[in-house]
Amino acid sequence: MPKIIVEIMPKQDLLDPQGKAVANALQRSGNREISAVRIGKRIELHFDRPITDQDMENASAQASSFLSNDVIEDVVAITKED
Amino acid sequence: MPKIIVEIMPKQDLLDPQGKAVANALQRSGNREISAVRIGKRIELHFDRPITDQDMENASAQASSFLSNDVIEDVVAITKED
């Protein structure tokens, strides 16, 4: 199924308590080489027809205005999958 | 910074109420060509040194055993970024 994938991460200078908790748990279980963990969102927008350039532009606008909160989050990638 | 990116999505035959709510909101605001939305997680594991094949194997094991719940989620991708 054609889909657009929007990837959103918490801004780098922001604390990410959920990521911190996962990093601590990984380190406790022996993965000491992992220095930090950040947890964001991966949003799939599904289409019933092939994806056009207009769809990509539209998704990009929705990603920054509606799907993410630009005070605390960055849209890191918008990709297409057929 | 070197990082391993783990992408996790809810299983396809599972309801995703958060995604459903976002799909409804997008459709109400005029994006009628979006047929469905699924929301998953994007987890970054940060390293202070270059990433080895051993790290990728390790991350793959942690992704399926600890970072995701394989009753309700699928690990859809594990990628490396330098």
Backbone of each chain as nested JSON, in Angstrom:
{
  "chains": [
    {"id": "A", "residues": [
      {"number": 1, "name": "MET", "atoms": {"N": [0.845, -1.194, 0.0], "CA": [0.0, 0.0, 0.0], "C": [0.884, 1.249, 0.0]}},
      {"number": 2, "name": "PRO", "atoms": {"N": [0.6, 2.228, -0.867], "CA": [1.426, 3.443, -0.86], "C": [1.283, 4.182, 0.467]}},
      {"number": 3, "name": "LYS", "atoms": {"N": [2.404, 4.644, 1.011], "CA": [2.322, 5.416, 2.245], "C": [3.414, 6.474, 2.325]}},
      {"number": 4, "name": "ILE", "atoms": {"N": [3.108, 7.53, 3.055], "CA": [4.109, 8.546, 3.364], "C": [4.467, 8.362, 4.827]}},
      {"number": 5, "name": "ILE", "atoms": {"N": [5.78, 8.33, 5.109], "CA": [6.237, 8.109, 6.482], "C": [6.834, 9.407, 7.03]}},
      {"number": 6, "name": "VAL", "atoms": {"N": [6.264, 9.882, 8.12], "CA": [6.722, 11.12, 8.751], "C": [7.417, 10.741, 10.057]}},
      {"number": 7, "name": "GLU", "atoms": {"N": [8.685, 11.186, 10.203], "CA": [9.427, 10.847, 11.419], "C": [9.649, 12.113, 12.243]}},
      {"number": 8, "name": "ILE", "atoms": {"N": [9.291, 12.029, 13.508], "CA": [9.312, 13.193, 14.395], "C": [10.102, 12.847, 15.649]}},
      {"number": 9, "name": "MET", "atoms": {"N": [11.048, 13.724, 16.018], "CA": [11.849, 13.479, 17.226], "C": [11.752, 14.681, 18.165]}},
      {"number": 10, "name": "PRO", "atoms": {"N": [11.906, 14.44, 19.469], "CA": [11.982, 15.573, 20.398], "C": [13.213, 16.42, 20.068]}},
      {"number": 11, "name": "LYS", "atoms": {"N": [13.113, 17.744, 20.222], "CA": [14.255, 18.615, 19.908], "C": [15.468, 18.219, 20.749]}},
      {"number": 12, "name": "GLN", "atoms": {"N": [16.685, 18.411, 20.137], "CA": [17.91, 17.909, 20.769], "C": [18.203, 18.514, 22.138]}},
      {"number": 13, "name": "ASP", "atoms": {"N": [17.869, 19.784, 22.332], "CA": [18.2, 20.415, 23.605], "C": [17.109, 20.234, 24.648]}},
      {"number": 14, "name": "LEU", "atoms": {"N": [16.166, 19.345, 24.344], "CA": [15.08, 19.079, 25.282], "C": [15.343, 17.767, 26.025]}},
      {"number": 15, "name": "LEU", "atoms": {"N": [14.976, 17.714, 27.299], "CA": [15.039, 16.445, 28.016], "C": [14.041, 15.472, 27.399]}},
      {"number": 16, "name": "ASP", "atoms": {"N": [14.375, 14.184, 27.41], "CA": [13.459, 13.159, 26.928], "C": [13.434, 12.074, 28.011]}},
      {"number": 17, "name": "PRO", "atoms": {"N": [12.583, 12.248, 29.032], "CA": [12.622, 11.361, 30.201], "C": [12.369, 9.887, 29.848]}},
      {"number": 18, "name": "GLN", "atoms": {"N": [11.516, 9.658, 28.845], "CA": [11.227, 8.288, 28.423], "C": [12.496, 7.653, 27.827]}},
      {"number": 19, "name": "GLY", "atoms": {"N": [13.191, 8.434, 26.966], "CA": [14.445, 7.964, 26.382], "C": [15.505, 7.727, 27.441]}},
      {"number": 20, "name": "LYS", "atoms": {"N": [15.559, 8.63, 28.423], "CA": [16.534, 8.506, 29.515], "C": [16.291, 7.218, 30.299]}},
      {"number": 21, "name": "ALA", "atoms": {"N": [15.033, 6.904, 30.577], "CA": [14.685, 5.687, 31.323], "C": [15.103, 4.444, 30.542]}},
      {"number": 22, "name": "VAL", "atoms": {"N": [14.865, 4.459, 29.22], "CA": [15.249, 3.318, 28.386], "C": [16.771, 3.197, 28.328]}},
      {"number": 23, "name": "ALA", "atoms": {"N": [17.486, 4.335, 28.217], "CA": [18.957, 4.319, 28.2], "C": [19.483, 3.702, 29.492]}},
      {"number": 24, "name": "ASN", "atoms": {"N": [18.925, 4.128, 30.637], "CA": [19.362, 3.578, 31.93], "C": [19.132, 2.069, 31.987]}},
      {"number": 25, "name": "ALA", "atoms": {"N": [17.958, 1.618, 31.534], "CA": [17.641, 0.185, 31.588], "C": [18.588, -0.605, 30.687]}},
      {"number": 26, "name": "LEU", "atoms": {"N": [18.881, -0.06, 29.479], "CA": [19.801, -0.748, 28.563], "C": [21.194, -0.837, 29.176]}},
      {"number": 27, "name": "GLN", "atoms": {"N": [21.634, 0.273, 29.801], "CA": [22.977, 0.29, 30.405], "C": [23.071, -0.702, 31.569]}},
      {"number": 28, "name": "ARG", "atoms": {"N": [22.008, -0.737, 32.384], "CA": [21.984, -1.691, 33.509], "C": [22.068, -3.133, 33.019]}},
      {"number": 29, "name": "SER", "atoms": {"N": [21.48, -3.39, 31.83], "CA": [21.506, -4.778, 31.348], "C": [22.727, -5.035, 30.463]}},
      {"number": 30, "name": "GLY", "atoms": {"N": [23.766, -4.209, 30.597], "CA": [25.06, -4.528, 30.002], "C": [25.423, -3.779, 28.73]}},
      {"number": 31, "name": "ASN", "atoms": {"N": [24.495, -2.976, 28.182], "CA": [24.788, -2.24, 26.944], "C": [25.43, -0.891, 27.266]}},
      {"number": 32, "name": "ARG", "atoms": {"N": [26.643, -0.951, 27.814], "CA": [27.269, 0.265, 28.323], "C": [27.75, 1.201, 27.215]}},
      {"number": 33, "name": "GLU", "atoms": {"N": [27.841, 0.676, 25.992], "CA": [28.324, 1.508, 24.879], "C": [27.235, 2.42, 24.32]}},
      {"number": 34, "name": "ILE", "atoms": {"N": [25.985, 2.225, 24.735], "CA": [24.91, 3.123, 24.295], "C": [24.916, 4.345, 25.215]}},
      {"number": 35, "name": "SER", "atoms": {"N": [25.238, 5.516, 24.642], "CA": [25.427, 6.706, 25.485], "C": [24.124, 7.434, 25.77]}},
      {"number": 36, "name": "ALA", "atoms": {"N": [23.152, 7.33, 24.88], "CA": [21.87, 8.007, 25.093], "C": [20.808, 7.372, 24.204]}},
      {"number": 37, "name": "VAL", "atoms": {"N": [19.569, 7.568, 24.58], "CA": [18.443, 7.082, 23.782], "C": [17.44, 8.219, 23.656]}},
      {"number": 38, "name": "ARG", "atoms": {"N": [16.908, 8.421, 22.436], "CA": [15.837, 9.399, 22.226], "C": [14.663, 8.672, 21.594]}},
      {"number": 39, "name": "ILE", "atoms": {"N": [13.476, 8.985, 22.045], "CA": [12.297, 8.302, 21.511], "C": [11.357, 9.3, 20.847]}},
      {"number": 40, "name": "GLY", "atoms": {"N": [11.074, 9.055, 19.585], "CA": [10.17, 9.917, 18.839], "C": [9.049, 9.112, 18.211]}},
      {"number": 41, "name": "LYS", "atoms": {"N": [8.404, 9.719, 17.208], "CA": [7.249, 9.087, 16.587], "C": [7.514, 8.773, 15.125]}},
      {"number": 42, "name": "ARG", "atoms": {"N": [6.864, 7.704, 14.655], "CA": [6.905, 7.332, 13.241], "C": [5.459, 7.213, 12.8]}},
      {"number": 43, "name": "ILE", "atoms": {"N": [5.033, 8.163, 11.956], "CA": [3.638, 8.228, 11.55], "C": [3.51, 7.813, 10.09]}},
      {"number": 44, "name": "GLU", "atoms": {"N": [2.663, 6.826, 9.823], "CA": [2.407, 6.389, 8.446], "C": [1.074, 6.959, 7.972]}},
      {"number": 45, "name": "LEU", "atoms": {"N": [1.096, 7.647, 6.838], "CA": [-0.132, 8.108, 6.189], "C": [-0.396, 7.179, 5.004]}},
      {"number": 46, "name": "HIS", "atoms": {"N": [-1.496, 6.442, 5.052], "CA": [-1.79, 5.469, 3.997], "C": [-2.662, 6.068, 2.902]}},
      {"number": 47, "name": "PHE", "atoms": {"N": [-2.409, 5.646, 1.661], "CA": [-3.173, 6.11, 0.502], "C": [-3.682, 4.906, -0.27]}},
      {"number": 48, "name": "ASP", "atoms": {"N": [-4.845, 5.048, -0.898], "CA": [-5.387, 3.963, -1.71], "C": [-4.955, 4.088, -3.162]}},
      {"number": 49, "name": "ARG", "atoms": {"N": [-4.174, 5.128, -3.481], "CA": [-3.746, 5.358, -4.872], "C": [-2.274, 5.784, -4.831]}},
      {"number": 50, "name": "PRO", "atoms": {"N": [-1.583, 5.786, -5.979], "CA": [-0.177, 6.194, -5.972], "C": [-0.001, 7.607, -5.415]}},
      {"number": 51, "name": "ILE", "atoms": {"N": [1.132, 7.84, -4.799], "CA": [1.384, 9.119, -4.132], "C": [1.982, 10.121, -5.117]}},
      {"number": 52, "name": "THR", "atoms": {"N": [1.426, 11.325, -5.127], "CA": [1.894, 12.36, -6.052], "C": [2.809, 13.349, -5.321]}},
      {"number": 53, "name": "ASP", "atoms": {"N": [3.463, 14.219, -6.085], "CA": [4.299, 15.262, -5.487], "C": [3.453, 16.181, -4.625]}},
      {"number": 54, "name": "GLN", "atoms": {"N": [2.222, 16.433, -5.07], "CA": [1.292, 17.272, -4.32], "C": [1.008, 16.656, -2.94]}},
      {"number": 55, "name": "ASP", "atoms": {"N": [0.85, 15.325, -2.905], "CA": [0.635, 14.626, -1.635], "C": [1.825, 14.829, -0.703]}},
      {"number": 56, "name": "MET", "atoms": {"N": [3.036, 14.774, -1.271], "CA": [4.244, 14.925, -0.456], "C": [4.299, 16.334, 0.144]}},
      {"number": 57, "name": "GLU", "atoms": {"N": [3.976, 17.336, -0.685], "CA": [3.968, 18.724, -0.198], "C": [2.944, 18.91, 0.907]}},
      {"number": 58, "name": "ASN", "atoms": {"N": [1.782, 18.331, 0.659], "CA": [0.683, 18.392, 1.607], "C": [1.077, 17.724, 2.936]}},
      {"number": 59, "name": "ALA", "atoms": {"N": [1.706, 16.535, 2.827], "CA": [2.127, 15.807, 4.022], "C": [3.168, 16.612, 4.787]}},
      {"number": 60, "name": "SER", "atoms": {"N": [4.043, 17.27, 4.039], "CA": [5.089, 18.077, 4.665], "C": [4.467, 19.231, 5.447]}},
      {"number": 61, "name": "ALA", "atoms": {"N": [3.434, 19.867, 4.862], "CA": [2.739, 20.962, 5.558], "C": [2.026, 20.449, 6.804]}},
      {"number": 62, "name": "GLN", "atoms": {"N": [1.329, 19.309, 6.677], "CA": [0.624, 18.728, 7.823], "C": [1.615, 18.28, 8.897]}},
      {"number": 63, "name": "ALA", "atoms": {"N": [2.783, 17.763, 8.469], "CA": [3.774, 17.275, 9.431], "C": [4.233, 18.398, 10.344]}},
      {"number": 64, "name": "SER", "atoms": {"N": [4.486, 19.584, 9.755], "CA": [5.014, 20.655, 10.611], "C": [3.911, 21.418, 11.332]}},
      {"number": 65, "name": "SER", "atoms": {"N": [2.682, 21.42, 10.791], "CA": [1.647, 22.223, 11.439], "C": [0.755, 21.414, 12.373]}},
      {"number": 66, "name": "PHE", "atoms": {"N": [0.48, 20.159, 12.018], "CA": [-0.535, 19.406, 12.759], "C": [0.028, 18.161, 13.448]}},
      {"number": 67, "name": "LEU", "atoms": {"N": [0.908, 17.416, 12.744], "CA": [1.391, 16.151, 13.308], "C": [2.467, 16.345, 14.362]}},
      {"number": 68, "name": "SER", "atoms": {"N": [3.195, 17.47, 14.304], "CA": [4.238, 17.715, 15.304], "C": [3.976, 19.035, 16.007]}},
      {"number": 69, "name": "ASN", "atoms": {"N": [4.547, 19.154, 17.183], "CA": [4.489, 20.398, 17.947], "C": [5.849, 21.067, 17.819]}},
      {"number": 70, "name": "ASP", "atoms": {"N": [5.954, 22.139, 17.031], "CA": [7.291, 22.656, 16.711], "C": [7.959, 23.405, 17.867]}},
      {"number": 71, "name": "VAL", "atoms": {"N": [7.287, 23.522, 18.982], "CA": [7.96, 24.048, 20.181], "C": [8.907, 22.992, 20.764]}},
      {"number": 72, "name": "ILE", "atoms": {"N": [8.495, 21.736, 20.696], "CA": [9.276, 20.676, 21.351], "C": [9.748, 19.569, 20.404]}},
      {"number": 73, "name": "GLU", "atoms": {"N": [9.307, 19.601, 19.144], "CA": [9.636, 18.491, 18.245], "C": [10.18, 18.985, 16.899]}},
      {"number": 74, "name": "ASP", "atoms": {"N": [10.984, 18.126, 16.27], "CA": [11.47, 18.373, 14.909], "C": [10.971, 17.268, 13.978]}},
      {"number": 75, "name": "VAL", "atoms": {"N": [10.549, 17.652, 12.775], "CA": [10.264, 16.656, 11.734], "C": [11.609, 16.294, 11.116]}},
      {"number": 76, "name": "VAL", "atoms": {"N": [12.089, 15.064, 11.314], "CA": [13.43, 14.708, 10.846], "C": [13.437, 14.062, 9.462]}},
      {"number": 77, "name": "ALA", "atoms": {"N": [12.314, 13.507, 9.03], "CA": [12.277, 12.882, 7.706], "C": [10.844, 12.709, 7.22]}},
      {"number": 78, "name": "ILE", "atoms": {"N": [10.665, 12.893, 5.899], "CA": [9.391, 12.57, 5.26], "C": [9.732, 11.739, 4.035]}},
      {"number": 79, "name": "THR", "atoms": {"N": [9.333, 10.472, 4.032], "CA": [9.695, 9.584, 2.931], "C": [8.459, 8.897, 2.38]}},
      {"number": 80, "name": "LYS", "atoms": {"N": [8.619, 8.376, 1.166], "CA": [7.518, 7.745, 0.449], "C": [7.821, 6.265, 0.346]}},
      {"number": 81, "name": "GLU", "atoms": {"N": [6.814, 5.407, 0.49], "CA": [7.014, 3.964, 0.336], "C": [5.866, 3.408, -0.496]}},
      {"number": 82, "name": "ASP", "atoms": {"N": [6.174, 2.601, -1.528], "CA": [5.095, 2.14, -2.4], "C": [4.628, 0.717, -2.083]}}
    ]},
    {"id": "B", "residues": [
      {"number": 1, "name": "MET", "atoms": {"N": [26.768, 12.448, 15.245], "CA": [26.939, 11.376, 16.238], "C": [26.419, 10.052, 15.668]}},
      {"number": 2, "name": "PRO", "atoms": {"N": [27.218, 8.959, 15.796], "CA": [26.724, 7.674, 15.282], "C": [25.472, 7.228, 16.044]}},
      {"number": 3, "name": "LYS", "atoms": {"N": [24.481, 6.755, 15.314], "CA": [23.292, 6.231, 15.984], "C": [22.655, 5.082, 15.217]}},
      {"number": 4, "name": "ILE", "atoms": {"N": [21.983, 4.228, 15.967], "CA": [21.178, 3.163, 15.372], "C": [19.723, 3.562, 15.561]}},
      {"number": 5, "name": "ILE", "atoms": {"N": [18.956, 3.507, 14.471], "CA": [17.552, 3.908, 14.532], "C": [16.662, 2.673, 14.427]}},
      {"number": 6, "name": "VAL", "atoms": {"N": [15.835, 2.486, 15.446], "CA": [14.922, 1.343, 15.499], "C": [13.506, 1.859, 15.276]}},
      {"number": 7, "name": "GLU", "atoms": {"N": [12.813, 1.313, 14.271], "CA": [11.448, 1.759, 13.983], "C": [10.453, 0.658, 14.323]}},
      {"number": 8, "name": "ILE", "atoms": {"N": [9.467, 1.023, 15.104], "CA": [8.51, 0.05, 15.64], "C": [7.09, 0.524, 15.329]}},
      {"number": 9, "name": "MET", "atoms": {"N": [6.28, -0.377, 14.776], "CA": [4.885, -0.028, 14.454], "C": [3.928, -1.01, 15.111]}},
      {"number": 10, "name": "PRO", "atoms": {"N": [2.703, -0.551, 15.416], "CA": [1.695, -1.503, 15.901], "C": [1.41, -2.543, 14.809]}},
      {"number": 11, "name": "LYS", "atoms": {"N": [1.132, -3.787, 15.197], "CA": [0.849, -4.828, 14.203], "C": [-0.342, -4.44, 13.341]}},
      {"number": 12, "name": "GLN", "atoms": {"N": [-0.3, -4.884, 12.062], "CA": [-1.281, -4.426, 11.087], "C": [-2.723, -4.78, 11.433]}},
      {"number": 13, "name": "ASP", "atoms": {"N": [-2.934, -5.953, 12.053], "CA": [-4.307, -6.374, 12.338], "C": [-4.804, -5.855, 13.687]}},
      {"number": 14, "name": "LEU", "atoms": {"N": [-4.034, -4.939, 14.261], "CA": [-4.408, -4.379, 15.559], "C": [-5.016, -2.992, 15.362]}},
      {"number": 15, "name": "LEU", "atoms": {"N": [-6.002, -2.667, 16.154], "CA": [-6.529, -1.309, 16.129], "C": [-5.458, -0.346, 16.627]}},
      {"number": 16, "name": "ASP", "atoms": {"N": [-5.451, 0.868, 16.091], "CA": [-4.527, 1.9, 16.551], "C": [-5.374, 3.154, 16.781]}},
      {"number": 17, "name": "PRO", "atoms": {"N": [-5.981, 3.273, 17.969], "CA": [-6.96, 4.352, 18.212], "C": [-6.355, 5.746, 18.033]}},
      {"number": 18, "name": "GLN", "atoms": {"N": [-5.072, 5.895, 18.397], "CA": [-4.395, 7.188, 18.251], "C": [-4.276, 7.545, 16.761]}},
      {"number": 19, "name": "GLY", "atoms": {"N": [-3.885, 6.547, 15.948], "CA": [-3.799, 6.754, 14.508], "C": [-5.167, 7.045, 13.893]}},
      {"number": 20, "name": "LYS", "atoms": {"N": [-6.185, 6.329, 14.381], "CA": [-7.55, 6.517, 13.892], "C": [-8.008, 7.956, 14.164]}},
      {"number": 21, "name": "ALA", "atoms": {"N": [-7.712, 8.457, 15.352], "CA": [-8.097, 9.828, 15.716], "C": [-7.408, 10.841, 14.807]}},
      {"number": 22, "name": "VAL", "atoms": {"N": [-6.118, 10.612, 14.532], "CA": [-5.372, 11.524, 13.656], "C": [-5.924, 11.451, 12.231]}},
      {"number": 23, "name": "ALA", "atoms": {"N": [-6.241, 10.233, 11.756], "CA": [-6.811, 10.068, 10.415], "C": [-8.126, 10.843, 10.303]}},
      {"number": 24, "name": "ASN", "atoms": {"N": [-8.987, 10.703, 11.317], "CA": [-10.264, 11.428, 11.308], "C": [-10.046, 12.936, 11.26]}},
      {"number": 25, "name": "ALA", "atoms": {"N": [-9.121, 13.428, 12.068], "CA": [-8.861, 14.867, 12.116], "C": [-8.322, 15.363, 10.773]}},
      {"number": 26, "name": "LEU", "atoms": {"N": [-7.414, 14.581, 10.143], "CA": [-6.867, 14.966, 8.839], "C": [-7.97, 14.989, 7.787]}},
      {"number": 27, "name": "GLN", "atoms": {"N": [-8.848, 13.983, 7.83], "CA": [-9.926, 13.91, 6.842], "C": [-10.899, 15.077, 7.016]}},
      {"number": 28, "name": "ARG", "atoms": {"N": [-11.225, 15.394, 8.275], "CA": [-12.112, 16.528, 8.547], "C": [-11.525, 17.825, 8.021]}},
      {"number": 29, "name": "SER", "atoms": {"N": [-10.172, 17.94, 8.069], "CA": [-9.574, 19.184, 7.6], "C": [-9.238, 19.124, 6.11]}},
      {"number": 30, "name": "GLY", "atoms": {"N": [-9.864, 18.217, 5.374], "CA": [-9.795, 18.27, 3.914], "C": [-8.874, 17.279, 3.246]}},
      {"number": 31, "name": "ASN", "atoms": {"N": [-8.114, 16.48, 4.026], "CA": [-7.195, 15.513, 3.412], "C": [-7.907, 14.18, 3.202]}},
      {"number": 32, "name": "ARG", "atoms": {"N": [-8.879, 14.19, 2.303], "CA": [-9.743, 13.016, 2.155], "C": [-9.048, 11.849, 1.462]}},
      {"number": 33, "name": "GLU", "atoms": {"N": [-7.895, 12.129, 0.838], "CA": [-7.192, 11.065, 0.128], "C": [-6.349, 10.185, 1.079]}},
      {"number": 34, "name": "ILE", "atoms": {"N": [-6.204, 10.617, 2.333], "CA": [-5.494, 9.784, 3.318], "C": [-6.478, 8.762, 3.879]}},
      {"number": 35, "name": "SER", "atoms": {"N": [-6.236, 7.467, 3.599], "CA": [-7.225, 6.44, 3.952], "C": [-7.057, 5.939, 5.376]}},
      {"number": 36, "name": "ALA", "atoms": {"N": [-5.829, 5.994, 5.906], "CA": [-5.602, 5.529, 7.27], "C": [-4.295, 6.117, 7.785]}},
      {"number": 37, "name": "VAL", "atoms": {"N": [-4.158, 6.152, 9.103], "CA": [-2.92, 6.616, 9.729], "C": [-2.546, 5.611, 10.808]}},
      {"number": 38, "name": "ARG", "atoms": {"N": [-1.269, 5.25, 10.873], "CA": [-0.781, 4.378, 11.947], "C": [0.351, 5.118, 12.64]}},
      {"number": 39, "name": "ILE", "atoms": {"N": [0.399, 5.052, 13.946], "CA": [1.439, 5.765, 14.688], "C": [2.294, 4.779, 15.476]}},
      {"number": 40, "name": "GLY", "atoms": {"N": [3.598, 4.83, 15.225], "CA": [4.528, 3.953, 15.922], "C": [5.64, 4.762, 16.566]}},
      {"number": 41, "name": "LYS", "atoms": {"N": [6.729, 4.066, 16.885], "CA": [7.845, 4.715, 17.583], "C": [9.102, 4.721, 16.738]}},
      {"number": 42, "name": "ARG", "atoms": {"N": [9.911, 5.748, 16.936], "CA": [11.229, 5.838, 16.301], "C": [12.22, 6.031, 17.437]}},
      {"number": 43, "name": "ILE", "atoms": {"N": [13.044, 5.021, 17.682], "CA": [13.97, 5.051, 18.821], "C": [15.395, 5.194, 18.311]}},
      {"number": 44, "name": "GLU", "atoms": {"N": [16.103, 6.222, 18.776], "CA": [17.516, 6.413, 18.416], "C": [18.401, 5.931, 19.551]}},
      {"number": 45, "name": "LEU", "atoms": {"N": [19.342, 5.031, 19.226], "CA": [20.359, 4.622, 20.199], "C": [21.649, 5.342, 19.824]}},
      {"number": 46, "name": "HIS", "atoms": {"N": [22.149, 6.197, 20.709], "CA": [23.347, 6.994, 20.398], "C": [24.612, 6.301, 20.898]}},
      {"number": 47, "name": "PHE", "atoms": {"N": [25.682, 6.461, 20.108], "CA": [26.982, 5.887, 20.464], "C": [28.036, 6.992, 20.407]}},
      {"number": 48, "name": "ASP", "atoms": {"N": [29.067, 6.866, 21.254], "CA": [30.153, 7.847, 21.245], "C": [31.283, 7.412, 20.326]}},
      {"number": 49, "name": "ARG", "atoms": {"N": [31.141, 6.253, 19.692], "CA": [32.192, 5.706, 18.825], "C": [31.522, 5.12, 17.583]}},
      {"number": 50, "name": "PRO", "atoms": {"N": [32.3, 4.822, 16.525], "CA": [31.681, 4.255, 15.331], "C": [30.921, 2.964, 15.651]}},
      {"number": 51, "name": "ILE", "atoms": {"N": [29.872, 2.7, 14.885], "CA": [29.012, 1.548, 15.136], "C": [29.547, 0.319, 14.409]}},
      {"number": 52, "name": "THR", "atoms": {"N": [29.651, -0.795, 15.126], "CA": [30.168, -2.039, 14.55], "C": [29.016, -2.968, 14.182]}},
      {"number": 53, "name": "ASP", "atoms": {"N": [29.35, -4.063, 13.455], "CA": [28.33, -5.067, 13.117], "C": [27.769, -5.694, 14.381]}},
      {"number": 54, "name": "GLN", "atoms": {"N": [28.648, -5.862, 15.375], "CA": [28.231, -6.427, 16.665], "C": [27.163, -5.542, 17.323]}},
      {"number": 55, "name": "ASP", "atoms": {"N": [27.362, -4.224, 17.228], "CA": [26.373, -3.281, 17.778], "C": [25.021, -3.447, 17.088]}},
      {"number": 56, "name": "MET", "atoms": {"N": [25.051, -3.634, 15.751], "CA": [23.805, -3.78, 14.997], "C": [23.064, -5.049, 15.427]}},
      {"number": 57, "name": "GLU", "atoms": {"N": [23.823, -6.152, 15.596], "CA": [23.226, -7.417, 16.053], "C": [22.611, -7.26, 17.425]}},
      {"number": 58, "name": "ASN", "atoms": {"N": [23.371, -6.596, 18.285], "CA": [22.942, -6.344, 19.655], "C": [21.657, -5.504, 19.66]}},
      {"number": 59, "name": "ALA", "atoms": {"N": [21.645, -4.451, 18.836], "CA": [20.477, -3.564, 18.769], "C": [19.279, -4.333, 18.245]}},
      {"number": 60, "name": "SER", "atoms": {"N": [19.522, -5.222, 17.289], "CA": [18.441, -6.012, 16.723], "C": [17.836, -6.916, 17.801]}},
      {"number": 61, "name": "ALA", "atoms": {"N": [18.685, -7.515, 18.636], "CA": [18.198, -8.37, 19.727], "C": [17.412, -7.543, 20.739]}},
      {"number": 62, "name": "GLN", "atoms": {"N": [17.959, -6.389, 21.111], "CA": [17.264, -5.524, 22.082], "C": [15.947, -5.01, 21.496]}},
      {"number": 63, "name": "ALA", "atoms": {"N": [15.94, -4.73, 20.183], "CA": [14.729, -4.194, 19.554], "C": [13.576, -5.174, 19.682]}},
      {"number": 64, "name": "SER", "atoms": {"N": [13.856, -6.47, 19.46], "CA": [12.742, -7.416, 19.502], "C": [12.428, -7.882, 20.92]}},
      {"number": 65, "name": "SER", "atoms": {"N": [13.422, -7.838, 21.822], "CA": [13.15, -8.371, 23.163], "C": [12.742, -7.298, 24.16]}},
      {"number": 66, "name": "PHE", "atoms": {"N": [13.331, -6.117, 24.055], "CA": [13.152, -5.121, 25.121], "C": [12.461, -3.845, 24.63]}},
      {"number": 67, "name": "LEU", "atoms": {"N": [12.834, -3.365, 23.43], "CA": [12.291, -2.071, 22.966], "C": [10.878, -2.195, 22.418]}},
      {"number": 68, "name": "SER", "atoms": {"N": [10.513, -3.391, 21.948], "CA": [9.159, -3.565, 21.417], "C": [8.451, -4.69, 22.154]}},
      {"number": 69, "name": "ASN", "atoms": {"N": [7.141, -4.682, 22.091], "CA": [6.319, -5.739, 22.669], "C": [5.8, -6.576, 21.501]}},
      {"number": 70, "name": "ASP", "atoms": {"N": [6.35, -7.772, 21.319], "CA": [6.055, -8.501, 20.074], "C": [4.647, -9.093, 20.032]}},
      {"number": 71, "name": "VAL", "atoms": {"N": [3.879, -8.927, 21.1], "CA": [2.462, -9.312, 21.035], "C": [1.682, -8.286, 20.2]}},
      {"number": 72, "name": "ILE", "atoms": {"N": [2.063, -7.018, 20.321], "CA": [1.28, -5.965, 19.664], "C": [2.085, -5.13, 18.662]}},
      {"number": 73, "name": "GLU", "atoms": {"N": [3.413, -5.316, 18.608], "CA": [4.236, -4.443, 17.755], "C": [5.175, -5.234, 16.852]}},
      {"number": 74, "name": "ASP", "atoms": {"N": [5.537, -4.638, 15.727], "CA": [6.548, -5.179, 14.82], "C": [7.723, -4.21, 14.734]}},
      {"number": 75, "name": "VAL", "atoms": {"N": [8.938, -4.758, 14.723], "CA": [10.115, -3.94, 14.421], "C": [10.197, -3.856, 12.901]}},
      {"number": 76, "name": "VAL", "atoms": {"N": [9.967, -2.676, 12.313], "CA": [9.906, -2.589, 10.853], "C": [11.234, -2.222, 10.209]}},
      {"number": 77, "name": "ALA", "atoms": {"N": [12.149, -1.609, 10.973], "CA": [13.442, -1.259, 10.383], "C": [14.473, -0.999, 11.477]}},
      {"number": 78, "name": "ILE", "atoms": {"N": [15.72, -1.394, 11.171], "CA": [16.849, -1.05, 12.039], "C": [17.929, -0.506, 11.123]}},
      {"number": 79, "name": "THR", "atoms": {"N": [18.236, 0.776, 11.252], "CA": [19.202, 1.378, 10.337], "C": [20.296, 2.102, 11.121]}},
      {"number": 80, "name": "LYS", "atoms": {"N": [21.391, 2.377, 10.427], "CA": [22.559, 2.99, 11.032], "C": [22.718, 4.379, 10.438]}},
      {"number": 81, "name": "GLU", "atoms": {"N": [23.089, 5.352, 11.25], "CA": [23.323, 6.707, 10.735], "C": [24.603, 7.222, 11.373]}},
      {"number": 82, "name": "ASP", "atoms": {"N": [25.54, 7.785, 10.549], "CA": [26.834, 8.21, 11.121], "C": [26.902, 9.709, 11.412]}}
    ]}
  ]
}
